[in-house]
């Protein structure tokens, strides 16, 4: 090995060791209250409600204006469950990348298993180290912010914007850059309720940082945001996540969406507000039409009887649930839903089938 390569390897090793040390310190110390607050340059954005639609005239500018490309990043473990979803997601990303109005740039699967897998050649992948053993307390999602910290610090990301997505996202049309004017673009989740949990959130977002309404009802995904703001937000997101998990009251209040609240808090602490873009994605079976949406998020199970009636909470005569394939990839040519099932569910299954039919060595 040449001296240059040896020096680079030592430098990377020391960097990872230093970051891991900082995580350990953060997890065992109270959250500092002097985290960066809203900047003076962005205060004008916080004085208005950013629940706005993308102006129609933007769609006419894509052909002539310089594109603002974003890099899509998906965090994942090396489980069968996460892997087949990433393969399907990347298939559709490539399909729409160069479509009309698209500002989709590169793609990275941030694999937080700490080691390569056999899909490195199929999906562009960055290897991130997992949290030290036991630190996630069984809540594997805590690896997501730590993985983003590593990727943002170490990777050569060409684009100026980042789309944070998840393995169980299927892109249904080319995505433009929905962020603008220093604002991120994010999907609003009905179950993220900062006002309801104000007493808990004030532990991490003190009153001198602003009103609780400065915390947007979002998670980290889907979000399109500038790369530089995200580089500042990510370490705070990581530290807030660890602090929240360590606190029994917060952990009980937020449960499986704790890390989502942590991102919303971190974004507010850095003065980054978000356009709450309801047309960003749909979530079958509750959302029934594709419409103008860009992403299908198949987080919920879809259960129907053979007459096309939803039987949620009860396993249907026909069903599609990603959790049915936690240890084995879904087979090719899944059965289509019976007549009467909404467009969103039919489209989801057809898109999974197209991807599995065309991805080489599916199921291997």
C-alpha positions in Angstrom: 0.0 0.0 0.0 1.4 3.4 -0.9 2.0 6.2 1.7 -0.9 8.2 0.2 -3.4 5.3 0.5 -2.1 4.5 4.0 -2.5 8.1 5.2 -6.1 8.2 3.8 -7.0 5.0 5.5 -5.6 6.2 8.9 -7.5 9.5 8.4 -10.8 7.9 7.8 -10.3 5.5 10.7 -9.5 8.4 13.1 -12.5 10.4 11.8 -15.0 7.5 12.4 -13.4 6.9 15.9 -13.8 10.5 16.8 -17.4 10.7 15.6 -18.2 7.4 17.5 -16.6 8.9 20.6 -18.8 12.0 20.3 -21.9 9.9 20.0 -21.0 8.0 23.2 -20.4 11.3 25.0 -23.7 12.8 23.7 -25.7 9.7 24.7 -24.4 9.9 28.3 -24.7 13.6 28.8 -27.7 15.9 29.1 -28.7 17.7 25.9 -27.0 21.0 25.7 -29.4 23.9 25.6 -27.1 26.1 23.5 -27.8 24.2 20.2 -28.0 26.6 17.3 -31.3 28.5 17.1 -33.1 30.2 14.2 -30.7 32.4 12.3 -31.3 36.0 11.7 -31.2 35.5 7.9 -34.1 33.0 8.0 -36.4 34.9 10.5 -38.5 36.3 7.8 -39.5 32.7 6.7 -40.6 31.9 10.3 -43.0 34.9 10.5 -45.3 33.3 8.0 -47.1 30.0 7.7 -45.2 28.0 5.1 -48.1 25.8 4.2 -48.1 26.8 0.5 -48.4 25.3 -2.9 -45.8 25.3 -5.5 -46.6 28.1 -7.9 -48.0 27.0 -11.2 -45.5 29.1 -13.2 -42.6 27.0 -11.9 -43.7 24.1 -14.1 -43.2 26.3 -17.1 -39.6 27.2 -16.2 -38.1 23.8 -16.1 -37.2 23.7 -19.8 -35.2 26.9 -19.8 -34.1 27.5 -16.2 -31.0 25.8 -14.7 -32.1 22.6 -12.9 -31.6 22.4 -9.2 -30.7 18.7 -8.9 -31.2 16.8 -5.7 -29.4 13.6 -4.6 -31.8 10.9 -3.3 -30.5 9.1 -0.2 -32.1 6.1 1.5 -30.9 4.6 4.7 -31.2 0.8 5.1 -29.9 -2.2 7.0 -28.7 -5.3 5.2 -31.8 -7.3 6.1 -33.8 -9.1 3.4 -36.7 -6.8 4.3 -34.9 -3.6 3.7 -32.9 -4.9 0.7 -35.8 -5.9 -1.6 -37.5 -2.6 -0.9 -34.4 -0.7 -1.8 -34.1 -2.7 -5.1 -37.6 -1.9 -6.1 -37.2 1.7 -5.0 -34.0 2.2 -7.1 -35.6 0.5 -10.1 -38.3 3.2 -10.2 -35.9 6.0 -9.4 -33.9 5.1 -12.5 -37.1 4.8 -14.6 -38.2 8.4 -13.8 -34.8 10.1 -13.3 -34.6 11.7 -16.8 -38.4 12.3 -17.2 -40.1 15.6 -17.9 -39.7 18.2 -15.1 -37.3 15.8 -13.2 -34.6 17.3 -11.0 -33.5 14.0 -9.8 -29.8 13.6 -9.7 -27.7 10.9 -8.1 -28.9 8.1 -5.7 -27.2 6.5 -2.7 -28.3 3.7 -0.4 -26.7 4.5 2.9 -26.1 1.0 4.3 -25.7 1.2 8.1 -24.6 -2.4 8.6 -20.9 -1.4 8.5 -20.0 -3.9 5.8 -20.7 -4.4 2.0 -23.3 -6.7 0.7 -23.8 -8.4 -2.7 -26.0 -5.6 -4.1 -23.2 -3.0 -4.1 -22.9 -3.3 -7.9 -26.7 -3.0 -8.4 -27.4 0.0 -6.1 -24.9 2.9 -5.5 -24.1 2.4 -1.9 -22.2 4.1 0.9 -21.2 2.0 3.9 -21.9 3.6 7.2 -21.0 2.2 10.6 -23.9 1.3 12.9 -24.2 2.8 16.4 -22.2 1.1 19.1 -23.8 -2.1 20.3 -26.8 -1.5 22.6 -27.0 2.2 22.0 -30.1 2.0 19.9 -31.9 0.1 22.7 -33.7 -2.0 20.1 -34.9 1.0 18.2 -32.9 0.4 15.0 -34.1 3.7 13.4 -31.6 5.6 15.6 -29.0 4.4 13.1 -30.6 6.7 10.5 -29.4 10.1 11.7 -25.9 8.7 12.6 -25.7 7.2 9.1 -26.6 10.5 7.5 -23.9 12.3 9.6 -21.3 9.9 8.3 -22.4 10.1 4.7 -22.6 13.9 4.6 -19.2 14.2 6.2 -17.4 11.6 4.0 -19.1 11.3 0.7 -18.5 13.5 -2.4 -22.1 14.6 -3.1 -22.3 16.6 -6.4 -25.8 18.0 -6.0 -26.7 21.0 -3.9 -29.9 19.4 -2.6 -30.8 16.1 -0.8 -34.0 14.1 -1.0 -34.2 11.9 2.1 -36.4 8.9 1.2 -37.0 5.5 2.6 -36.9 1.9 1.2 -40.7 1.6 1.2 -41.1 4.5 -1.2 -42.0 4.0 -4.8 -41.6 7.0 -7.1 -44.6 7.2 -9.5 -43.6 10.2 -11.6 -40.5 12.4 -12.1 -39.9 14.6 -9.1 -39.0 18.3 -9.4 -37.1 20.1 -6.7 -40.0 21.2 -4.5 -37.9 23.2 -2.0 -37.4 26.9 -2.6 -36.3 30.2 -1.0 -34.4 28.5 1.8 -37.3 26.3 2.8 -37.2 22.6 2.8 -40.1 20.6 1.2 -41.6 18.0 3.4 -44.7 15.8 3.8 -46.9 16.7 6.8 -47.8 13.7 9.0 -51.1 13.9 10.9 -49.6 12.1 13.8 -46.7 14.5 14.4 -48.3 17.0 16.8 -45.8 19.4 18.3 -48.5 21.5 20.1 -50.0 18.4 21.8 -46.6 17.5 23.2 -45.3 20.9 24.0 -44.3 20.1 27.6 -42.1 17.2 26.4 -40.6 19.0 23.4 -39.6 22.1 25.5 -36.8 19.9 26.9 -35.2 20.0 23.5 -36.7 23.2 22.1 -36.6 25.8 24.9 -38.9 28.8 24.8 -36.2 31.2 23.9 -35.8 29.3 20.6 -39.3 30.4 19.5 -43.0 29.2 19.6 -43.7 25.5 19.5 -45.3 26.1 16.1 -41.8 26.6 14.7 -41.5 22.8 14.9 -43.1 21.5 11.7 -45.3 18.3 11.7 -42.8 16.3 9.7 -40.2 13.5 9.9 -37.0 13.4 8.0 -38.6 11.7 5.0 -39.7 12.6 2.5 -37.8 15.8 2.7 -36.0 17.8 0.0 -33.5 20.2 1.6 -30.3 22.1 0.7 -27.1 20.0 1.3 -25.4 22.7 3.4 -28.4 23.2 5.9 -28.7 19.4 6.2 -25.0 19.1 7.1 -25.7 21.4 10.1 -29.0 19.7 11.0 -27.8 16.1 10.9 -25.5 16.1 14.0 -28.2 17.9 16.0 -30.8 15.4 14.7 -28.5 12.6 15.9 -28.0 14.1 19.4 -31.6 15.0 19.9 -32.7 11.5 18.9 -30.3 9.9 21.4 -31.3 12.3 24.1 -35.0 11.6 23.5 -34.5 7.8 23.6 -32.6 8.1 26.8 -35.4 10.1 28.5 -38.3 7.7 29.6 -41.0 10.3 29.4 -40.1 11.3 25.8 -39.6 7.7 24.7 -43.0 6.8 26.0 -44.7 9.8 24.4 -43.2 9.3 20.9 -42.6 5.6 20.6 -41.8 4.5 17.0 -42.0 8.1 15.7 -39.4 9.4 18.2 -36.7 9.9 15.5 -39.2 11.8 13.3 -39.9 14.3 16.1 -36.1 14.6 16.6 -35.6 15.6 13.0 -38.5 18.2 13.2 -36.9 19.7 16.4 -33.4 19.7 14.8 -34.7 21.5 11.7 -36.4 24.1 13.9 -33.3 24.6 16.1 -31.4 25.5 12.9 -34.1 27.9 11.7 -35.0 25.8 8.7 -38.7 25.8 8.0 -40.5 23.6 5.5 -43.1 23.8 2.8 -45.7 21.3 4.0 -46.3 19.6 0.6 -49.3 17.3 0.9 -49.0 16.2 -2.7 -45.5 14.7 -2.0 -46.8 11.2 -1.4 -49.8 9.0 -0.7 -50.2 6.1 1.8 -52.4 3.3 0.7 -54.9 2.0 1.6 -56.1 5.3 3.2 -55.2 7.4 0.2 -57.0 5.9 -2.8 -55.9 8.0 -5.8 -52.5 8.8 -7.2 -53.5 12.3 -8.5 -50.6 14.7 -8.5 -48.6 12.7 -6.0 -45.0 11.8 -6.5 -44.4 8.8 -4.1 -46.3 5.8 -2.9 -45.4 5.0 0.7 -46.5 1.5 1.4 -46.1 1.5 5.2 -49.6 0.1 5.9 -51.0 -3.3 5.1 -53.7 -3.5 2.4 -56.4 -6.1 3.2 -59.5 -6.6 1.1 -62.2 -9.2 0.7 -62.9 -10.5 -2.8 -65.6 -7.9 -3.4 -63.0 -5.1 -3.0 -64.0 -4.1 0.5 -61.2 -2.9 2.9 -60.9 -5.2 5.9 -58.3 -3.2 7.8 -57.4 -4.8 11.1 -58.3 -8.2 9.7 -56.3 -10.3 7.3 -58.2 -10.1 4.0 -58.9 -12.7 1.4 -56.5 -10.6 -0.7 -53.6 -8.7 0.9 -50.4 -6.9 0.3 -48.3 -6.1 3.3 -44.6 -5.5 3.2 -44.3 -7.3 6.6 -45.3 -10.5 4.9 -41.9 -10.4 3.3 -39.6 -9.7 6.2 -37.4 -12.7 5.7 -37.9 -13.5 2.0 -38.4 -11.2 -1.0 -41.9 -11.1 -2.5 -42.2 -13.5 -5.5 -42.5 -12.2 -9.0 -46.0 -11.7 -10.4 -48.0 -11.1 -7.2 -51.7 -11.5 -7.7 -53.5 -8.3 -8.5 -56.3 -7.0 -6.2 -59.9 -7.9 -6.9 -62.2 -5.5 -8.7 -63.2 -2.5 -6.7 -59.9 -2.0 -4.9 -58.7 1.6 -5.2 -56.3 2.8 -7.8 -53.5 3.5 -5.3 -53.3 -0.2 -4.2 -53.6 -1.6 -7.8 -50.8 0.8 -9.0 -48.6 -0.3 -6.0 -48.9 -4.0 -6.8 -48.4 -3.5 -10.5 -45.3 -1.4 -9.9 -43.8 -4.0 -7.6 -44.5 -6.6 -10.2 -42.9 -4.6 -13.0 -39.8 -4.0 -10.9 -39.4 -7.7 -9.8 -39.9 -8.9 -13.4 -37.1 -6.7 -14.6 -34.5 -6.7 -11.8 -31.9 -9.4 -12.6 -31.6 -12.3 -10.1 -34.7 -11.3 -8.2 -35.1 -13.4 -5.0 -31.4 -14.3 -4.9 
